[in-house]
Amino acid sequence: MFPYRDENPSLLSPIVTVGLILANIAVWVLVQGMGSGVAFATSVCELGLIPGDLVGRLPVGYAIPIGDQMACVVEAGRPWQTMLTSMFLHGGWLHLIGNLWFLWVFGNNVEDAMGHFRFAVFYILCGFAAALAQVVVDPASPVPMVGASGAISGVMGAYAILYPRVRIWTLVVLLVLVFRVPVPAWVMLGYWFLLQLLGTGVDSVGGVAFWAHVGGFVGGVLLIFPFRDASLLDRRNQMLAARAWGAPQGGYP
């Protein structure tokens, strides 16, 4: 199932969600050279999160292949800020587009429940939770970890708690047939989370950091409780109730 829209109106403009999308695109174009050449390999080497390097489990001088012609050499003490920078790197066009699509579908409504500043902090913390989960499970890994999917997994976890019954329209592909199917958010997101759990038991599937997805999702489920804004949720409920009764829509003081 691939989600393409939800039936969940927003109260606030998704300023942070759009800003994160633009930031990821900018990094992909300006820092990573759109996935080709020395710029891409250098970005992954210097800004990606390498668990074994981060926690000192790899020997100094260890060469980590990056692409066909370059290698990243382990130095003494990899900077911890790669936990942040790695969230804005991607491994390819499909990786970038897929992540940003999920952020667009689910991010605006989670931002709506927190406000802009809280959502920005929440997003970063979910990314940290994802990175830590991957590091804890595989602390000696030499594989660079890049991508926004860990943080976005946290957004999806929060969405599942906030809006479990909202209908998500998904594309379901059966051989050559494509169906549009609406399902409750808890079904769509529960299905996605189950796939990540199943993936943790498989070794090196296309370099996907399944434990990071699990860690980010669980982080989002836990962090939504202190980060949600009760006043914003109340205003959302008022807005939805007014729409349901056909009342004229006005601003809230």
N, C-alpha and C positions, 0 to 999 in steps of 0.2 A: 504494500500500500504506500502510495506517495501522496502526501497532502498538498493541495494546491490553494485552498482557501478555507476560512472558517466563517461561521455565522455568529460573529461576536463583535458588535460595534464598539468603538473606542470613545472615551471621553476626552482624553488628552491627545495632542499631536505627538507622534512617536519620534521626538527629536533625537533621543539617544540611540534608538534602534536604527534610524536612518544614518546617524553619525557613525555608528559602528560598521554598518555596511559600507559606507563611503571610505572609512579608514582602512578596512580590509582590502578594498579595491585599490586604493592608493598605494598601499604597501606592495600589493601584487604587481602593480605596473611600475612604480618608481624604484622599489627596493629589490624586487625579485626578477625584474626584467621579463615579466609575464611568463615565467617558467622555463626560460632558456638561457644558455650561456653561463659565463662566469658569475654574473650577478645572482642567478638563482642558487648555484652551488655555494657561493660565499654566504648568502643570506641564511641558508639552512645550517651551514657550519658554524657561523658566528652568533646567530640569533635563535637557532632551534634549541630545544631542550633535549639533551642527551643524558638519560638517567645515570648511566655508569660513570660518566664524566662529572656530573653534578655532585654525586656523593662520594667520589674518589675510589670507585671500584674498578676503574680501568687504569692501567699503567700509563705514566707520562710517556708520550711519544707514540702511543697506540694510534694507528692510522685507520680511520673510518671512511670507507668509500662513499663518496657523494657523486652520483652519476658515473659516467664511464671514464672520465679523465681526471677527476679531482678526488682528493681525500682530505678529511678533516683530521688534524693531528691533535690528540689530547694534550692539554697543558695542565699545569698544576693549579687546581682550583677553578672550575668553571663558574662563571658568575651566576648567582641565583636569579638575577633579573631575566634570565632566559625563560623563566616560568611565565613571565609577562609577555616578552617579545614573541615567544613561540605561538601565542594565541592569535597573532595577526599574520602569520605565515601560512602558506598553503603549498601542497605538493603538485597541483595541476589545475587545469581549468574546471574539470568536473568537480574536484574537491572544493574549489572556491565557490562555484555556482550552487552546488548542493547545500553547502553550509549556509550561505547567505539567503537562500530561498527559505530554509527552515527558520532562520532568524526573522525573516520578514513575516512569515505566516504566524509565528507564535510570540515574537518579541513585543509587538505593539500592545497587546493586551496585558502582558505581564508588567510592562512599563506603566500601563494605565492603572495598575493596582498598587504601585509603589511611588510613583512620581519619578522625575528624571534623575535626580542625584542618587537616590536610593537604588534605582535600577542599574546605574552605571557601576556603583560599588558592588552590588549583587552579582552582576555579570563577571566582574574581575575575580571575585571570591569563588564563584563556581568554576572558573578556569583554573584557579589555584587548586581547588579540591580535585579536579580532574587530573591535573599534573601530578599531584601528590599520590593519588591512587595508583597511577601507572608506575611511578618511581618506587613505591612501597612494594608492589607486586613483582616488579622486575628491576631491582636496583643495579644490576650489572649490565643492563642492556646498552649496546653501542648504537642502537638505531635512533636517529634524530626524530624527535616528536614535534610535529608542527600541525597547526590547524585550530580553527575556532570551535570545532565540534564539541570539545569538552565543556566550554562555557555555554554553548547553545544547548547542550544536553541539560544543563542546570535550568535554563529557561523553560525547556520542555517539562522538566520535573515540576517546576512551579506552576506551569499552566495546568498540569494534570490535577494539582491540588485545588487551584482556584476555580477552574471551569470544567469539571469532569463530565458534565452532561452536554456541553456545547457541541453542536454538530460540526465535524470536520469533513469537508469534501475531499475524497481521495481518488486517485487513479489506480485501478487494479488491472494488471496485464495478465492475460491468460493466452499463452502462445501468441497469436497474431491479433487477438481481440483486446480492446481496451474499454474498460467500464468505468463510469463515474459513480462512486458509491459514497453516500453520507454515513458516517459512523460517529458515535459519541467520542469525545476527546479521550476518555479513559480507555476505550478500546484501541484507538489508534496509538496512543502513547504507551499503553501497556504492551501492545504487540511489538512496538519498536524496542522497548526496554527488554522484553524477553529475548529478542534477537541479539541484543548486546550481551546478555547473560550467557546465552548459548555460545556466542563468539568467544567468550573468555576461555572456553575449554578447547579451543582450536589454536594450534600454533601458527603464528605468522601468516594470517590470511590477508594478503595484499598489503601488509604493513599497517593494518587498522589497529588503533590503540583502543581495544574494546574496554579495558579496565578504566581508561580515562573517561569513556562515555558513561560507564556505570557510576564512577566516582562523581562526575559532574551532575548526573541526574539525581543521585541521592543527596548531593550537596544542595541542589535546588529545592528538593522536597523539604529539607530541614530548614534552609535559610528563608523560605518564603514566610514562615511564621513571624520571625522578628522584623522582616523587611516590608511586609505588606502594610499599607496605610488604611486604617479603618475608615477614615473620613472619605477617602477616594472611593473605596469600595461601596460605601453608603451612597455617594453621589451617583455611582454607576447603577446601583439598584434603582434609584429614583428615576434615572434616565430611561432604563429599560422598562420600568413600570409605566412611565408616561407614554412610551411608544406603544406598549401593549394595549393601553386603553385609548390610544388615538388622541392623546392630549397634545396641545400645541407645544412645540419645543422651544424653550427659552434658555437663557444662560442661568447659571447658578451663582449666587453672590459669593 
